[in-house]
Amino acid sequence: MKKKVLVCGATGFIGRNIAEFFANDTNLELYGTFFKSLALNNPNIKMIQADLTNKDDVNKVVKGMDIIIQAAATTSGAKEIITKPYYHVTDNAVMNSLIFRSAYEHKVSHIIFFSCTVMYQSKNEPVKESDFDANKEIFPSYFGVGWTKVYLEKMCEFYSRIGDTKYTVIRHSNIYGPHDKFDLERSHVFGATMTKVITANEGEKIVVWGSGEEQRDLLYVSDLVDFVELAIKNQKTKFELYNVGYGKSISINDLVKKIIICSGKDIKIEQDLSKPTIKTSLVLDITKAKNSLGWFPKVSLDEGIRKTIEWYKSNVITIK
C-alpha cells in the first residue's frame, strides 16, 4: 500500500520544492495544502485548500496521513521581522499546535518540522545543536520568533514522548533557490539581492542594506530536500533535532559580489546604513546530520547561485 504523505504549505518556497520532488516517487500518495495561493498544477499532487489555523481544516487534512512534512508558516524578510515581529508568533504557534495535536490523535507515523536557527546566539565558529543556551538572551529582533520556534520544538518532543508519532526537527540555515520569494518587500537577503542584480542595468548601482559585514550560512534548496528524504528513510529514534546548513558562512558583501560576478554584469555596490539590517553572524555545525543520517550538502554556493540565476531568468522574468 502506498504511504500517504502530506506537504503542508505546498505552494511556499520550501514546501513546493519538497512537493515537486516527492511527486516523482511512485510509492507515495502525495497531498499538499494551499490557502490563499493558487494550487499547484501537478497531476501527482492532490491539492487541498485549508486554513491551518482552523482546527476543523487541520483535522480534515491530517486524518489518514502516514507522514506530514510541515513547511507551512507565516514568513517574511528582514524588514517585517523588525517592523512587524508579531507576524511570526501568533499564527505559527496556533498552526503548529493544531497540526501536532491532530497528528497525535490520528496516529500519524512521522512529522518533519521546519524550525530555524534564529534562537542561536551570534557566533563566529560553527554552532552545534547543543550550543543553544536558553539562559542567554536571543538577538532582540528575533526574540518573538526565536522563542516561538523553541516552544514548538519542545512541543514536538512532548508529543514524541506521549504518542506514536516520530518527529524530526530541522534547524535549517538560510535556504535559497527556485521558487524563493524574489520581491523586495518580503524576500530574504538572497532573493532580494538576486532581484536587484538581475533587474539592474549595466553600470548601475545596487543598494545593500546595512554594512554587509554580517555572515550567513546559505544552503541550496535541493540539499534541504535531500535531508528530508534521508530523515524519512533513516531516522530510527522518536525525536531528533538537526542542524541542516552549508557548514560555511559568507558575508553579505561577498555574497552580493558573487551574485554580480555570476550575472556577468558590471554593477557597483552602495551601502545604505539607514535601512533595517540584522547584525548577526552564524555558521552551522552539521556533524550530527552527517554522522546520523549520512547527509551532506552537495551543491556549492557558486553552483547554487548559477542554478538560481538560470531559474530566475526562465521563470520570474518570463512571468513578469
Residue pairs with C-beta under 8 A, 6 or more apart in sequence:
2 27
2 28
2 29
3 27
3 28
3 29
3 66
3 67
4 28
4 29
4 31
4 64
4 65
4 66
4 67
5 22
5 28
5 29
5 30
5 31
5 65
5 66
5 67
5 68
5 69
6 31
6 32
6 33
6 61
6 62
6 65
6 67
6 68
6 69
7 15
7 18
7 19
7 22
7 30
7 31
7 32
7 33
7 45
7 69
7 71
8 15
8 32
8 33
8 52
8 61
8 68
8 69
8 70
8 71
8 72
8 99
9 15
9 33
9 52
9 70
9 71
9 72
9 73
10 16
10 18
10 19
10 32
10 33
10 34
10 40
10 45
10 47
10 71
11 32
11 34
11 37
11 38
11 39
11 40
12 37
12 71
12 72
12 73
12 75
13 175
13 179
13 180
13 181
13 221
14 71
14 114
14 175
14 221
14 224
15 32
15 69
15 71
15 72
16 40
16 179
17 177
17 178
17 179
17 221
17 222
17 224
17 225
18 69
18 71
18 225
18 228
19 30
19 32
19 40
19 42
19 45
20 40
20 42
20 45
21 222
21 225
21 229
22 28
22 30
22 229
23 30
23 42
23 44
23 45
24 44
29 46
30 44
30 45
30 46
31 45
31 46
31 47
31 48
31 61
31 65
32 39
32 40
32 45
32 46
32 47
32 48
33 47
33 48
33 49
33 50
33 52
33 61
33 72
34 40
34 47
34 48
34 49
34 50
35 49
35 50
35 51
35 52
39 47
39 49
40 47
48 60
48 61
50 57
50 58
50 60
50 61
51 57
52 58
52 61
52 72
52 95
52 98
52 99
53 91
53 94
53 95
53 98
54 98
55 98
55 102
58 95
58 98
58 99
58 102
59 102
59 105
59 106
62 68
62 99
62 102
62 103
62 106
62 108
63 102
63 106
64 106
65 103
65 106
65 108
66 108
66 109
66 110
67 108
67 109
67 110
67 111
67 112
67 232
68 99
68 103
68 108
68 110
68 111
68 112
69 111
69 112
69 228
70 96
70 99
70 111
70 112
70 113
70 114
71 114
72 95
73 88
73 92
73 95
73 114
74 87
74 88
74 91
74 92
75 88
75 181
75 186
76 84
76 87
76 88
76 186
77 181
77 185
77 186
77 187
77 188
77 189
77 191
77 192
78 188
78 189
78 209
78 276
78 277
78 278
79 185
79 276
80 87
80 185
80 186
81 87
81 88
81 141
81 142
81 145
81 278
82 141
82 276
82 278
83 276
85 141
85 143
85 144
85 145
86 144
88 144
88 145
88 148
89 144
89 145
89 148
92 145
92 148
92 152
93 148
93 151
93 152
96 113
96 152
96 155
97 152
97 155
99 111
100 111
100 155
100 156
100 159
101 159
103 111
103 159
103 165
104 159
104 162
104 163
104 165
107 163
107 164
107 165
108 165
109 164
109 165
109 166
110 165
110 166
110 167
110 168
110 232
110 235
111 156
111 165
111 166
111 167
111 168
112 168
112 170
112 228
112 231
112 232
113 152
113 153
113 156
113 167
113 168
113 169
113 170
114 170
114 172
115 149
115 152
115 153
115 169
115 170
115 171
115 172
115 241
116 145
116 149
116 171
116 172
117 127
117 171
117 172
117 173
117 217
117 243
117 245
117 282
117 284
118 138
118 139
118 142
118 145
118 146
118 149
119 132
119 138
119 142
119 146
119 147
119 149
119 150
119 171
120 127
120 131
120 132
120 171
120 282
121 132
121 133
121 136
121 137
121 138
121 139
122 139
122 279
122 280
122 281
122 282
123 131
123 281
123 282
123 283
124 215
124 281
124 283
125 283
126 247
126 283
126 284
126 285
127 243
127 282
127 283
127 284
127 285
128 243
128 285
128 287
128 288
129 171
129 241
129 242
129 243
129 285
129 288
131 285
132 150
134 150
138 146
138 147
139 146
139 278
139 280
141 278
142 278
142 280
153 169
153 241
156 167
156 169
156 239
157 167
157 169
157 239
159 165
159 167
160 166
160 167
160 238
160 239
161 238
161 239
166 235
166 237
166 238
166 239
167 238
167 239
167 240
168 231
168 232
168 235
168 240
168 242
169 239
169 240
169 241
169 242
170 224
170 227
170 228
170 231
170 242
170 244
171 241
171 242
171 243
171 244
171 284
172 219
172 224
172 243
172 244
172 245
173 216
173 217
173 218
173 219
173 243
173 244
173 245
173 246
173 282
173 284
174 188
174 189
174 190
174 216
174 217
174 218
174 219
175 218
175 219
175 220
175 221
175 224
176 188
176 190
176 191
176 218
176 219
176 220
176 221
176 304
176 308
177 220
177 221
177 222
177 304
177 307
177 308
177 311
178 221
178 307
178 308
178 311
178 315
179 221
180 187
180 188
180 190
180 191
180 194
180 221
180 308
181 187
181 188
181 191
182 191
182 192
182 194
182 195
182 312
182 316
183 191
183 195
184 192
184 195
184 196
187 195
189 216
189 252
189 255
190 218
190 255
190 308
193 206
193 208
193 252
193 255
193 256
193 259
194 259
194 308
194 309
194 312
195 316
196 206
196 207
197 206
197 256
197 259
197 260
197 263
197 265
197 267
198 263
198 309
198 312
198 313
198 316
198 317
200 206
200 265
200 267
202 265
202 266
202 267
203 266
203 267
203 268
204 267
204 268
205 267
205 268
205 269
205 270
206 256
206 260
206 267
206 268
206 269
206 270
207 270
207 271
207 272
207 275
208 252
208 253
208 256
208 269
208 270
208 271
208 272
209 272
209 275
209 276
209 277
210 252
210 271
210 272
210 273
210 275
210 276
210 277
210 279
211 271
211 273
211 277
211 279
212 251
212 252
212 253
212 256
212 269
212 271
213 251
213 252
213 253
213 279
214 251
214 252
214 277
214 278
214 279
214 280
214 281
215 249
215 250
215 251
215 252
215 281
215 282
215 283
216 249
216 250
216 251
216 252
216 255
216 281
216 282
217 245
217 246
217 247
217 248
217 249
217 282
217 283
217 284
218 246
218 250
218 255
218 301
218 304
219 244
219 245
219 246
219 297
220 297
220 299
220 301
220 303
220 304
220 307
220 308
222 298
222 299
223 244
223 246
223 297
223 298
223 299
224 244
226 295
226 298
227 242
227 244
227 289
227 293
227 295
230 293
230 294
230 295
231 240
231 242
231 293
234 292
234 293
234 294
235 292
235 293
240 292
242 288
242 289
242 292
242 293
243 284
243 285
243 286
243 288
243 289
244 284
244 286
244 289
244 295
245 283
245 284
245 286
245 297
246 284
246 286
246 297
246 301
247 283
247 284
247 285
247 286
247 297
248 283
248 301
249 281
249 282
249 283
250 258
250 301
253 269
256 269
257 269
258 301
258 302
258 305
259 305
259 309
260 267
260 269
262 302
262 305
262 306
262 309
263 309
286 295
286 296
286 297
289 295
289 296
290 296
299 307
